[in-house]
Amino acid sequence: MYVPGVTSPPGPVHLPATAWRRPDVRQALGDRNVSALLRFAQQHTGASQSRLAEAIGIGQGRLNELVNRRREVTSLEMFERIADGLNMPDSARMLLGLAPSGIRAAGAADDLVAAAGIVGRYYSVQADAARDIRQLVAGASALDILAVRGLGLWGLNDSLLRAAMTTPTRPGALLVRVLILDADSDAAARRAVEIGESPDGFAAGIRLAEHKLAELTLHPAISLEAYRYTALPVWRVISTDEISFVSTFDEGWEGHESPVCRVDVLSGASLHRGFRRAIDELVATSERFI
């Protein structure tokens, strides 16, 4: 019998991979609705509350309180234990606001300098990094953006980068290179399927982002180059000469749902240079449209 704090918990319960792609489960993950997640695990694995409690490493009474919403989860450590106990794939962990299983934040500030030596800061989701990214862009003189559609980066008035790129207090001109996925490419159709969208609707979103990007050429402080690439998206990069903010695209999640790593030229020179070189190569091999 498992005894919290005395014996080790047994292995996790296992849900089918398709379960984590269900809209209701993704909604529960995004809302951090632990009660809904535990109920779903019970219904689709047949596990008892006792078995779930053992997998997570807590007492059955506490698990019952979580299922019936008499207790809320507030600590990162408990979310990690639940994710491990339910054997969540990385896409589900990231929707829950956790790092992929191969990455663990070091310290309360999620600072991975001591752990990795090359990553200046780790953010669980893009929203946590938004302020730092905007500050970087508002003061930058040159900016590279590797994206898919870009609507969440520049396409709307409240997008991540638009206000920072067009701020009237900018100290000087801003040279911008943007790489966006070719709407007519096979990679665009494949990416649409990966995130559960129709290829036509996905392509329309890219074309809208291109239109919004063209609007930025009217801003007197912005000098813009834009390119269409045809490779399957893997990285989202927002980069200057000194700092890059890097996140990932994978099946089932988009860039804004991914953890973000800040790579500084001083702390992570080789990694920073690698992303810069990858962007330069994409620019050299892609179609320029602005």
N, C-alpha and C positions, 0 to 999 in steps of 0.2 A: 504494500500500500504506500502511495506517495504521501509524504509528510512535509509540508512547506517548510523550508529552511533546514530540513534534516536530510531528506533523500532527494535524489535528482528526479526531475519530472520525466515521464516517458516520452516517446516520440510524438510528433505533431499529428493532428488529424489531417486528412488529405481530401480536398475537394477537386473535382475535375477542372482542368485548365479553362474550359469554356465558362465555368461558373463566374470567374472573375471578370469576364467581359460583359456580363448582363448589365443592362442600364440601371436596374434597381440596386445591384451590388455596387456599381461604380458611384451611384449617388450616395449610398451609405458610406462608402469609403471617403468621398469628398467631404461629407458632412461630419466625418468621424463619429458616426452613429454606431457605437459599439454594441448596443442592444440589438439592432437590426442585423449586424454581422454575425453575432453569436446565434441568434435565432435561425438565420439562414444556414449556418454551419450545422446546427442540430437537424434541421429539416432535410438537408441534402446529404448528410453523412450517416444519419441515424445515431450519432453520438449522444450519449447522455450528458447531463450537466456535470456529472462526476468525471466523465472522460474528458470533457472540454477543460474542466478545472485542472485536471492532471496535466494535460498538454500545455496549458499556459503557465502552470506552476503556481496556482493560487488555491485557496480552499474553496470547497463547493458552495459554502454560504456566501462568500464574496462574489463568486460567479453568478449566483442566483440574484444578488443585488444588482449586478451589471445588466443581466438579462431583463430584469423588471424595472430598470432605470431608477432604482433607489440609491444608486451610487454612480457617479460619473468618473470617467478616466481623465486625469489632468496631467499625468507625468509621461514624459517621453519614454521612460523605462518600461512603463506598463503597456504603452502602445507597441513597443518593440516585442514584448513578451507575447502579446496577443497575435501580432503578425507572425512570429516564429511558431506559436502554437497552432495556428491555422495554416501554416506552410504557404504563406502568401507569396506569389511571384513578385518580381521587382515592380511590374507595372501597377499591381495593387498596393504594394508598400508605398510607392511614390504618391499615389492618389491619397493615401492616408497621411501623407506629410513626412514620410520616413525616407531615409537613404536606401538605395539598393542594398541587397543583402551583403555584398562585398565591401560596402563602405560603412563605417561607423563614425559618427561625429566624435571629436575629441574635445571634451570640456564643455562647459555650459554655453559657451559662445559659439559652438560649432566650428571652432578654429582648428584646421587640420595642419597647421604649420609643423607642430611637433610630431604629428603622426606620419605625415607624408613628406614633408620637407619641400614640396614644390607647389602646393595649393595654399594660397594666401588666406582663403576663407571659404567655408562651405555653407550653403543656404539650402534648407530642405525643399523649398519651392521658389519659383520666380518672384512671387509677391514679397518674400522676405528680402530679396536682393534689389527690389525696385528702386529704393531710395539711393543706394550706392551707385547703381547703374545710371540713374538720371543725373546724379552729381558729376559722374565721370563724363557723360556726354555733353552736359551743359558747359563744361570747361575745356573740352577737347578741340584741337585744331584739325584732326584727321580721324576718321571713323570708318571701320569696315564692319559690314553686317552680312552674315551668312544665315539665311532664313529659308522657309518654305513658302508660305503665303505672305506673311508680314503684316496682316491686318492688325494683329495684336501688338505690333511694334510701331507702325506708323500710319495705319489705315484709318484710324478713328481719332477724334479729338482727345480722348482720354487714353490713347494707346501708350505703351511704355515709353517710347522714345520721342514722339512727335513734339511735345511741348519743350523738351530739353534741346532738341535740334533747332527749334525755331525761336528760342528765347530771345527777347530783345536786349538782354544784358550780356549776350555772348561777347567775349573779349576780342574776337576776330572772325575771319572766315572759317568755314567748316568744309573740309574736303571729305566727301562721302563716297564709298564704293559699296554697292549693294548687290548681293547675289541672291536670286530668287528662282525657285523651281520653274522649269518650262512647263506651262499649262498643257501643252500638247504632247508631252513626252510620255513614254511608257512608265517612267518612274512616278509621274504624277498620278496615273491611273492606279498603280500599285499602292501608292501611299494612301489614296482615297479608300481603297479596300481595307487597308490596315487599321484605319480609324473609324470604319463603319459609315463612310459617306459615299454618295454616288460620284463616279468620275466626272460627270458633267457639272454637278454642283461644286465639287472641289476645284475644278478648272475655272469655274466662274469666279470663285473667291480669289484665285490667283490673279485673274485679269482685273478684278476690282482693285486689288492691292497695287497692281502696276499703274492703274489710273491715279490712285492716291499718291503713289510715288512720284509720278510726273508733276503733280501739283507742287511738290517741294522744290522743283527747279525754278519756280517763280519767286522763291524767297531770296532776297538779295545777299544773304550771308552764306548760302549753301551752294557749293559746286558739286554736282552729282554725276556719278557714273553708275549705270545699272546693267546687270548681266543676267541672262537666263542659263541655268545649268541643267543637265539632264540625268545626273546620277541620283540614286535613291538617297533621300536625306538621312543623315546620321547625326550630324552636329548642328547645333545652333550656336553661333559665335557673335558676340558684340565686342569689338576689339579696337584699341588704340595702340600706339607705339609702346606704351608702358604696361597696359593692363588688358586682359581678356576675360570676359565672362562667358563661360562655356556650359551648355546643357545639351541634352541628347533627345533624339527622336527614336522611337522604337514602336513595335507593334502594340497598339492599345493605348499609347499615351502621346501627347503632343509636347512641344518644347516648353510651354509655360507650366506644364504639370511636372516637369523634370526638376530634380535638384540642380543647383547652379554652383559651379566652382569658379572662384576668382583666382586667376593665375597672374601673378605679378612678374615682371621681367627680372626683378632681383631675386625673388624666392624660387621661381620656377622657370629659369631662363630657357632650358632646353624644350620644355613643354610649350612655353609661350612662342618660341621660335617655330616649333612644329606647326602650330595652328596658323601662324602668320604665313608660313610657306605653303600650307594647304590652300589658304585663301588666294595667295598669289597664283598658284597653279590653276585653280578654278577660273580666276579672272582671265588667264592666258588662253584657256581652252573653251571658254563659254561665249555665247552670242551677246554682244552689247546692243541694247535697245534704247538706252538713254545716254 
